[in-house]
Amino acid sequence: MDQHSELKNYRHYFREHSNESSFNYTLADDIIQEFEANLFTLNKFSTIVLLSMYTPIFIIGLVGNILIIASVTADKARKSNLYFLVNLALSDLVVTVFCMPTCIGTIVYKPWVYGRVLCKFTAFVQGVAVAVSIFSMTAMSVDRYFSLQYPIRAHRESSSGQACSVIIAMWVIAGLFMGPLLYIRDVDVLQDVPFLRPMSFCIEKWPHVRDRQAYGVFLMFVVFIIPAFTIGICYGSIGRALCVIERHERVSSDGSTQRLMSRKRAARMVIILICAFMFCWFPYSVLSILADISDNGTLVSVIPFVLWLGQAHSAFNPMLYWSLNRRFRTSLHRLVSVVRITGCSSTSANNVTIPHYV
């Protein structure tokens, strides 16, 4: 999270007090002590609430996504959608491991103590992971569309190599979109205040405020609006196709009705995952843009909570997999049983056959 607003407020705070006619050394010492005490926020109710909210999502996001990756990669079928599902879990795991700890740290202690490299990379990594998440769900939607509209062609042309190429392209494109963050994010030191030791803050140093706003709008389009439009077209076509199939396909012994129900469940699962992503990350994106435009203190105070909602998406996904897909629950129970019995031997893990998830 960018600390530009906090640094700006701190400098304004000291400028106001230093201009007071009654300002003296005793008053300065009191102000400095009060200021430094407020840098640690463990005694604030909002911090306690945020920490209590972050703890469960960190544990669930870490354990849940590791289990998803372990379970799905054990499937011998290696369908393209399974690769996208693993990629989605991997991006969630990246947010959990690399972004949540530093975010929690800056909530507890305001100054940035993690160095220049992490200042540049935390926002970049989070942005890339979020973009890869929506790109993965878009790829799953497009894959669903082609497998339903052109089943023979999709079956013939679908391969693990193609899926891996698409996944690599996702990460590269996301990295290019988020590349400016590596350049403009840097550590700024608050060191022009008498009697106060230098303090570092991680901020975005844009040449002009309009550049910052334009970049936020650009990310809104490429990460939210365009993928949502693509997904909407795909699932609109899928919905119409399923209605036609359901209307013309009679119950037969070849399992056609069962296949239709399976397609509906798979489509419903991906739609719910997409809605969960939008629900979690869209508020943070919108409020960040509004905070850049209006410089409203209330919006700035709300951003840590909407950022929590966005990062909580990394924990919500494993719970959604668990609740929406009975086969995934069965396969996960089977994997856990194998690990418990064999001590996680590679031979036993390779013998686990896991059904399709999406």
N, C-alpha and C positions, 0 to 999 in steps of 0.2 A: 504494500500500500504506500502511495506517495505521501511523504511527510511535508510537502510544500506549505500547506495551510498551517501546520503546527509551527514550523520555523518562522513563517511570516507573523503569526500571532505573538510568538515569543519576542521577536525583534520589536514589534510594536509595543509590547508590554514594557520592555526596558526603556524604550525611547520616551514613553509617556512619563515614567517615573524619574528618568534622568533630567527631564525638563522642569520638574517641579521645583519651585523656589525653596522649599523646605528640605530638599534632598541633601543629606549629609552622610557621613560614613556609617553612623549607627543605623540610620534608616536603610542605607544600601545593604548592610550586613543582614538586616531583618528580611529585606526583600529577597536577597540571594538565598537565604536559608529556606524561606517559604517556597521559592521557586524550585529549588533542588528537591525539597520534600515532595512537591507535586509531580516530579518526574516519575516517581514510583507510584503506581496507581492500584496496588493490591488492596488498599483500604477503601477504594471506591466501589460502590454497589454495581455500577455498570461493568467494571472489570471482573468482579466476582461472577456476575451473570454470564459474561462472555467466556470466561474460563470453564465454567460448568457446562456451557454449551459446546465448547471445543473438545473437551475431553472425550465424550462418547463418540463424536464423529471421527476423531483421529483414530481411535481404537478400531471402530467398525470399518473405516476406510482402509486402514492398513491390513487388518486380518481378512476382511471380506474380499478385497480385490486380489490379494495373494491367493486365496482359495479359488476365486474365479479363474485366474490365470492357470493355476495348477490343474483344476478340473477340466477346463475346456481344452487345454493343450494335450491332455491325455486321450482325446477323441481321435480315433484312427481315421475317421471320415475326412477330416481336414476340408470341410466345406468353406467357401469364401466368407460366408456370414460369420463363421466361427472365428476367422482371422480378424474380422472387423470387431467382433465382440471382445476378443483378447486385447486388441488395440485400444478399445474404449476403456477397458479395465486398467490397462497400463497407463493411460493418460490420467485416470483418476488416482492411481497410485503415485504418480509423479507429483500431483497437487498435494496429496497427503504427506508425502515424505519431504518434499523440498520447500513447499510454500507455507504450510500450516505452522511449522515450528517458529520460523522467523516472524510470522504474523502474530503469533501468540506472544513472542518475546517483545515486540514493539508495543503491544497492548499493555504489558506489565511495566516496561521501562521505555519511555518515549525516545530518548536518543538512540541513534543507530550505532551499534557496537560490533557489527558483523563484517565490517570491511567493505572496500570498494567493489570487489568482485561480486560478492553476494548482493550488494545493492543493485548492480546492473543485471544480475542473472535471475533473481527471484521473480521479478515482474515479468521478465522475458519468458522464463520457464512456465510460469502460470498462464501467461497469454497463449503460448504455444500449446500447452496441454488442453486448455479450454477450446481453442480452435480445432485441435485434433479430435476432441470429443464430438463436436457437432459435425465435423467432416466425416467421422466414422459413422454416425447415425444417418447422415445423408447418403453415404455409400451403401449402407444397409438398406435404405429405402429404394435406391436405384437398383440394387441387386434384386430386391423383392419384385420390383416392377418388371424387370427383364425376365426373371424366372417364371413369372405368371403370364406375361404377354407373349414371350418367345421361349417356351420351356425347352424345346429341342435344341435350339441354338445356344441358349444359356447353359444347358447341361454339357454341350460339346465344347464350348469355348471357356467355361469356367475352370480355373486351375489355381493351385496354390501360388504359382509364380506370378500370375496376374494380380491376385489379391495382395501379395507382398509388394509388388510394384506400386499399386495404388496407395498402400499404407506408407511406403517411403515417400511418395509424392505428397501425401498429406503433411507429413512432418516437415518436408522441405518448404512447401508453400506456407505453412503456418509460421515457420522460422523466418521466411522473407517478410510476411505481414507484420510480425512482431519485432523485426530487426531494428527499427528506429529506437526501441526501448533501450537497446544496448548502448546506443550513442548518447541519448539525452538524459538517461538516469545516471546520477553521480552523487557523491557525498559532498554536502556543503557544511562548513564548520561555522558554528556560532562562536566567534572569538573576539568580537568588537565590543564586548560588554565589560566594564570595569568590575574587578573583584570576582568574576565568574570564570571558572576554568573552561577551556574550549570544549564544545559539544558538537558531535556530528549528527547530521540528519540526512536521510536518503530522499532526494527530491528529483523531479524531472526539470531539467534546465532547457526549456524551449526558447528559441530565439524570440518568439512572439506568442502571446496568449492565443491568438487566432490559429496558430499552427497546432497547438495542443487541442483546441476544440475541433479543428478539421480532422485531425488524426482519430479522435474519439468517434466522430461521425463515420469516418471511413471504416473503422473496426466494427461499428454497429451494423453497417451494410454487409461486410464480407463475412462476419461471424454469425450474425443473427438473421438479417432480412433475406439475403440471397439464399442461404441454406434452407430457411423456413419456406421460402417460395418454392424451391426445388422439391422439398419434401412434400409440400402441399399438393403439387402437381402429381407426384408419384402416387401418393396415397389416394388422391381423388380418382386417378385412373384405376388403381388397384381395387378401390371400393366398387366402382362401376363394373369392373370385370368380375368380381366375386358375386355381385348381384345377378349378372347375366348367367354365370355358371350355376348359381343356386337355383335360378328360375328354370333352366333347361336341363339340368343334370338330375336324373332320377336315381333313386336309391337302387344300388346294384350290389352284387356280391364281390365286385372287384375292389371294394374299399374306396370308391370315389367320394362318397359322403364323408368318410373319415378324413380323406385328404383335404377336402374343402374346410372342414372344421379345424384341421391343423393349420391351414393357411390363415384362417381368421384369427386363431390364437397368436400365431407368429406376428401378424400385422398389428394386432392389438398391443402386444408387448412392446414393439418398436415405437408405436405411437405414444404409449405411456412414457417410455424412456425420453422421447423427444419433448413431450409436455413437461416432464420433470426438469429437464435441462433448461428450458425456457423459463419456467417458474423460478428456478434457483439463480440463474445468471443474468437474466434480463433486467431485474431491478437494479443490480449493481452497475450494469453498463449505463442505464438511463440516468441514475443518480450521479454517477461520476461525471457524465457530460453536463448535467444541470449544475453540479457544484463548480465545474470549470467556468460555466457561463455566468452564474449569479454570485459566486463567492459567498454563499449563504452559510452562516455558522451552524444552523440547525441541520442542514444537509450533511455537512462535514461530520457532525456528531453521530449521524445515523449510518454513515457509510461502513463503519466497522461491523455493524449488525447485518447489513445486506451483503457484505463481503463474507461473513460467516455463512449466510444462506447459500451463496455461490459455492464456497468450498465444501459445504455440507452435501452438495450434489455427489461428491466422491464417495460418501457413505450411503447415500440414498440408493444409488445404482445397485450395489450388491443386495440390499434388502428387497428391491424391486425384482431382481432376478429370482430371488428365493421365493417371493410370494406369488409371482405370476407364472412360474414354470415348474410344474410338478416333476418333469424329467430332470431338470437341473437339481432339484432337491434330492432326488433319488441318486443321481450321479455323485453329488457332493457327499451324501451319507456313505456311499460305496467307497469313495476315495478316502474319507476319514477312517473308515473301518480298515481299509488296506494299510494305511499309514500306522494305525494303532497296532495292528497284528504283526506286520512285517518290519516295523521300525523304519518305514519309508524307504524300503529297498527299491532300487530302480527296476529290477525285474518284475516285481509285483505291480509297480505303477504302470509299466508298459502293457500289462495284461488287462488293465481296466478298460472296458468298452463303454463309452458314454454316448447316449442318444443325442440327437440334434436338439439345439436349444432354440434356434430362431429360424 
